[in-house]
């Protein structure tokens, strides 16, 4: 529940739906045609989807023809992270070499880290440094060895553009340049970055990006695969059937969801620069307030480039479970450092990969801001966190006595 008395600081989990998105979806729900039908109603539905395809493409500098809609970011990632993915490069005479080895970031979202379709022995995690940045030297050395040990094999690298917990932005363009030297393909999960920082798929040099609508203020249950060129092929599609979405994703398209995704992408793109400045200011105020309340608070990934809306932090002596409950009772919605599963707070594999002490990561919290966030919500959070600190100290004193 959200309202005047609530401070919703969990946009990285899901952003509230933008009003214009809901209105557009309501209109789309009233459209009777199947997008695959040739009659007027079907053509109208198809036109709405193609408009959304262009809107999503515009957010990341892609061609509309290279956008494929899915049921969400998880399906989008599971589709492309397959040993059947190959790059023909155009032309009927090219040699198609499917990817047989996967290198994925150690701090990836679980739908990449655990949701790919490679055999366990054909997948390996890319280590990160203390700031959560991928080790480029390791990637280069690993590619050299893989190519030497597996002549003719193709490697697929999957590295997210920005981390969902810390907001740390990866050097994707550098990874893409490195990958090309060894004929490797590159996928980037841009779910958290899209709509928060400028994205140009050509400048990044990746072969494919994946997105999710509900991080942009769109509906849940809609995502997209965005290809840089039309040369990628997949020998074993995740969903096969009627040939929708250029054969990449069978099944009648979710017309209202896709329309909502397109509107959300367009609105996020229009306000991108101004919102990034506004949210960075709010995030910096939040972090300055935290350090004033508790100077020993750790802010994870602070030395690296981060998303303007994300702050992951921990204060010694504060456990995430306790803090989340106290903050929620005070009307403030945050997440723990890792995603909650069935209401349980799990230890963060992201912070583990960064080498954060387990005692500190047990208290990790994430504040993620977005289009609804205002100054008053930051003040409400800081006041609630101050009370949580006092309560914790009081409890420790009583325990010591």
N, C-alpha and C positions, 0 to 999 in steps of 0.2 A: 504494500500500500504506500502511495506517495501522496503528499499534500503539503499544506503550508507548514505543518509541524514536523515534517520529515526532511532530512538532508540525504538525498540519494547520491552517493559517491561511489557507484559501482558500474560505471558505464562500460568498462572493459568486459564485464560479464554480459551485460546487455544494456543498450541505450533505450530510453523511453521512445516510443514511436512518435515521430513528428506529426503534427496535426494534418499537414498537407498530404502525408503518406496515407493516413487513415481515410481521408476523403477520397483520394484516388483509388484506393483499394475497394472502397464501397461502390464506386462507379464501375470498377472492373467486375465485381461480383454480380452486377446486374447484366453483364454482357452474356448472352445465351450461347454464342457460338464456340465450337471446338476450334482451336487454332489450326488444326490440320484439315478442316473442312474447306471446300472450295466455294461455298455460297457466300453471300454478303456478310452474314453474321460471323462466319468463320474467318473471312478476310479481315473483318474489323478486329477480331481477337488477335489475329496474327499481326496486324499493324500495331496493336498496343504492345505486344511482346518485342517487336522490332524497335519500337521507340525506346523501350527500357534497355534493350541491348546497346543502343547507341549511347544512352545516358551512362551506363556502367562503363562502357569503353572510354568515354570522355573523361571519367575520373582518373584513369590510369594511362591515358595517352595511347590507347590501343585502337584497332580497327573493330567496328561493330561486328563484322563477320567472324571475328576470332573470339567472341564471347559465347560461352555455353552455360546455361543455367542448370543448377542442381538443387537438391533439397537443403543445402547448407554447406558450411565450410568443411565439415567432416567428410561428407560425401565427395566434395570436390577434391580434397586431398587424397582420399582413398582411391579415387578414380585414376589420378595421374601418377601416384606413387606405386607403379606397377612395373614388373620386369618386362612387360610387353611394350613399354613406351619406346618409341623410336623416332628419329628425325630423318626423313627422306631427303630434305633439303631441296625438294622440288625436282621434277623431271622423272620420267618413267624408267630411266636407265640407272637410277641411283641404287646403291646397295643399302638395304635396310638392316641396321644393326640394333636390335633391342637392348635396352639397359639390362644388365645382369647383376650389377652391384650398386648398393645404395649407401651413400654417406649422408647422415642427417645430423643436425645440430643436437648437442646434448641437452639443450634447454628448450627444445621444441615442445609445442603443445602435444598432449598425449595422442591426439588423432593423427599426428605425424610420427611421433616416436614409437607408438604402439599400433597405429592403424594402417601402416603401409602393407603392401601385399608381397613383399620380398620374404624369402625364407630367412630364418634367424641368422644363419651362417653367411648370408649375402648382404647383411646390413651392419653398419658400424657407426658409432656416435663420434661426432667431431667435438673435441674438447674445447672448452672456453677458458678465458682468463678470469681473474678476480672481479672484473667488471662485466663479465658475461659476454665478451666479444669472442667470436670464433677465432681459433688459432690458424691463421693463413699459412704459416710455415708448415704446420702439421698437414693441412690439406694438400699443399704442394708435394710434400714428401710422400704422402699416402697415395696420391694420384700417380706419381712416378713409379712407385712400387707395384701398384695394382696393374698398371699398363704393362710393366715389365713381366710380371708374373702371370698375367692373363692376356696374352697377345690377341688383339682383335676384340676384346671385351669392351663394352661401353659402361661408363659410370654415370649414375644419376645423383646429383647433389641436391639436398633439400635443406634450405636454411631460411628461417622466417625473417621477414623484413624488420619486424619489431617484436620484442618479447611481451607476452600478455601480462606477466607479473611485474617486471621491472621497467618495462618501456624501452629498454636498451635497443638501439637501432644497429643492425648488422651492416658491415661493409659489402653489400650485395654486389655492387658494380665490380669491386675488386675480385670477388669470388667468381663472378661470371667471366672476367678476363682470364683468370687463372684456369678455369674449367675449359675454356676454348683451346688452350694450348694442348690439352690432353684429349680433346674430342668428347668431353663430358657434357651432359645435359644439366640444366639448372632449373629447379623449381623453388619458388619462394611463397611461403604462406604469408600473405599480406593482410590477413583478417584484421589484425589490430592496427596496422598502419594506415589502411585506407580511410580517407576522410579526415585524417589527423595530421598527416604530412603530405607534401606533394609527391606524387608517384608518376614516373615516366618509364613505361616498360621498355622502351627503346634505350633510354639512358642506362637503365639497370642492366640491360643485356641478358636478362633471364629468358628462358624458353617459355615459361608458363608461370602465371600468378594464380592464387586462389583467394577468394573474397567471401564475406558473409554479410548479409543485409542487416541483421539485427545489431551489429556494432555501429551502424551508421545512422540509427534512428529509423530503420526499416523494420519489416516484420521478421519474426523468428521463422526458421524453416525454409529459408531461401539463401542460396549461395551462387557463386559463379566461378568458372574456370576461364581464365583469360590467357590466350596464346599470343606470343609476340609475332609469330608468322603462322601461316596455314600449313606448315610442313610436318608438324607432329602427327604421328599415327599411334594407335594402340591396338595391339593384336587381340586383347581380351578385355572387352568393355565390362564395366561393373554391372550395368543394367542394359540388357539387350531386349529388343522388341520391335516397336514400330518405326524406329529410325529417327525419332525426334532429335532436336538439337544436333543436327549434322551427324547423327549416328553415335554421338558421344554419350548421350544420356536418354535412353528410351523412356516412354511414359508421357501421357498427356501433361502438358505444361501447367504449372500452378499459376494461372493467369493473374489473380489478385496479388499473390505474393511477388511475382516478377514485376508487375507494375509498381508495387510499393518499393521494391528494391531499386528500380530505376529512378523514381522520384527522390528517394533518400540519397542515392549517389549524386544526383544533380544538385540537390540542396547542400550536401556536404562540400561539393566542389566549389560552389559559388562563394561560400563563406570560409573557405579553407585558410587563407592567409590571416584574416582578421581573428578567426576563432583560435588559431594556433597562438597568436600573441596574447589573446585574452586568457586562454586556459593556462599558458605558461606562467602568466602573472599570478593567477589563482594558486597554481601548484607551488610556486616559489613562496607565496605567502603562507601556505599550509606548512611547508617544510621549515620555514623560518620560525613559525609558531611552535612547531614540534621541538626544535632545537632550543628554543627559549624555555619551554616547559621542562625538557629533559635533555641536557647537552650531550649525554652519552647515547642518544638515539642514533642508530645507524641507518643511513639512507642508501639502499642498494643500487649499484650502477650509476651513482651520482657523477662519477668522473668521466663517464662515456656520454655520447649523444643519446638523448632519450626522447620519447614522445612527449609533447608538451603537456599532456593531460595526466600522466601517470607518476605515482610516487609509491615505492615499496619501502617499508621501514620497519624497524623493530627497536624496542626499548628494553634493555636488560631488566628481567624480573617480571615482565608482562607476557603472559601467555595468550596466544591468538584466540583460543576458544573463549577464555574469560573476557577478553577485551571486546570481541564481537558481540557477545551477549549484553555487556554493559552499554556499549555504544548503541545497539539496537533498541534497548530499553529507553535510551536517551533520545531516540528518534533519528539515529544516524546509521545509514546502511553502507557497510564496507565489505570487503572480502578478506580472507586470509591470504597469505602469500601465494598459496596454491588454490586451485579450484576446489570447491566443496563437492563431494559426491554423496548423494543421498543424505545430505545434512551433516556429513562428517568432515572435519578439517584434516586434510592429509599433510604430511610433511612435504615440503617443496623440493622437487627434483631439480628445479632451476637453481635454487640457492645451494643445494648440495653440489651441483656441477661447478658453481662459482667458488666453492671452498669455504662457504660460510659455516661458522661453528654451529653444530646442531642445537645448542642451548639458545643461541640467538635466533636461528631460523624458526624455532618453535613459537616465537612471538611475532613472526612476520605478518604484517598487515599490508593491504594495498588500497590506496585511495585512487580512484580513476574518475576523472571529471569529464563533462560533456556539455552538450548544447543547452541543457536545463540548469547547469550549475551556476550559482550566483555567490556573491560575497557573503551573504548571510549564512549560507550553508557551510562555508569554511569556518566562520566564527562559531557556528553551532558545533561543528566537529571538534574544534580546539577546546571549547568549553567542556564538552563531554569527555574528551581525552584527559584533560586536566583532572576531572573528577575520578576517572579510572586510575590515574596515577596515585592520587591521594588514597583511594580505597585499597589499592594494592599495598602501599606502604603501611597503612593501618593494619592490614591483615598480617603482614610480615612481622610487625611489632608485636602483635598479639601472639603469633606463633612462637616468637623468640621468648616471650614471657612465660 
